[in-house]
């Protein structure tokens, strides 16, 4: 179940970040910063809430754990985008022939 939430969240957050960039609501840098903060803050809040669950609230604990794992990767391919943006500026041309 957490990985289904994770998959849906990746699709939604990728779409949402593209909308922010395309409509010029945020720049690429600000979009990355926003989604990086959300990807760290939201799961942390869910996991802090998980620490206060008791045995009587086990179903809520499962929901919090699922949400914590699901929202961890708001934009997981963001680090890959950094590599491609840096690759253009610092890449060497290698002739393999």
Beta strands, then each sheet from edge to edge (+ up, - down):
end
